[in-house]
Amino acid sequence: MTIEASAPAFRTIPDRLHGRWRALAGSWEALLLGVAATIFVADALASPYFLDLTNLSDATFTFTEKAIVALAMAFVIVAGEIDLSVGGTIALASTAMGAAAQTGAGTAELVGVGLAVGAACGLFNGFLVARVGLPSIVATIGTMSLYRGISYLVLGDTVYNGYPDSFGFFGQGYVWGVLSFEFASFGLLAVLAGIVLHRTTFGRAVRAIGNNPFAARFSGLRVERIRGVAFLLTGLAAGLAAVMLTARLGSTRPSIALGWELDIVTIVVLGGVNIQGGAGTIPGVVIAALVMGLVTTGLGLLNVPGIIMSIVVGAMLIAVITLPILARRLLHRRKPA
């Protein structure tokens, strides 16, 4: 009786350690908020102009287009897939808009062209993965080269410009005072994405497929169709990002959005989305986008070269993939027998 009664006491310390690690893993968003607050303070100390409302609003231009694509990419990764063609999709959509602008297309037509091309690219990716059965990483690496290659073929060394003045609002406009249109759009889309992923049958189906596609198929879910829709959403988001980026730059080059795939995947994974699928939250992605934006802004304030920024982003991606693995191993070692 004495031994049995005292046994739980011997397990108290390991249990507490295990519980703390579980609480830490379950509060990833809180940790990200802490990181974001720390970086915000560092940026404010780095420049006396950082806290100006206009400067803060302008700083959102550094990440909102990527963040919008990341919201849709979260669905793809939660479903256990990945889309590495988003940068190429943006380039192709921008090239199509540029070609349309040369024929005198108006702002509404240009926006329609950008969204349509993005959706078409997403549909094609979904067809290759869901219908043909290609691994998503293989299929989207191929389409990444295909889409950007078409842009280089069409443009070569030339540049498309001459967009209507009204078109610039989508990348340079402000609403409600100093709030940029891009950031306002990102906020609305984040709310919508959060509702869809966390409050709808489609969101539950996406998570189920990411956890176990075979069980999901046997439970009656249309796995291929849901995967196809996830890729369609990502292509559509890339098309919207192409509209905003092209409007902000006022021109189109075939190198537009080059290397954005790494940044977008980093935002999603940094936001706590499991790279293997099945788990993740939209609030986490939103906070991760803010962290990435603050990091980029801070490095810019310090005049850090772009190549160093790429190194930082790559290191962040490796870290956020590695840390959960190490945490799980530590949990396993500390778990009482």
Secondary structure, DSSP 4 states (H G I P E B T S, - for coil): -HHHHHHHHHTHHHHHHHHHHHHHHHTHHHHHHHHHHHHHHHHHHH-TTTTSHHHHHHHGGGTHHHHHHHHHHHHHHHTT-----HHHHHHHHHHHHHHHHHTT--HHHHHHHHHHHHHHHHHHHHIIIIII---HHHHHHHHHHHHHHHHHHHHTT--B----GGGGHHHH-EETTTEEHHHHHHHHHHHHHHHHHHHSHHHHHHHHHHH-HHHHHHTT--HHHHHHHHHHHHHHHHHHHHHHHHHHHSSB-TTTTTTHHHHHHHHHHHTT--TTSS---HHHHHHHHHHHHHHHHHHHHTT--HHHHHHHHHHHHHHHHHHHHHHHHHHHHHS--
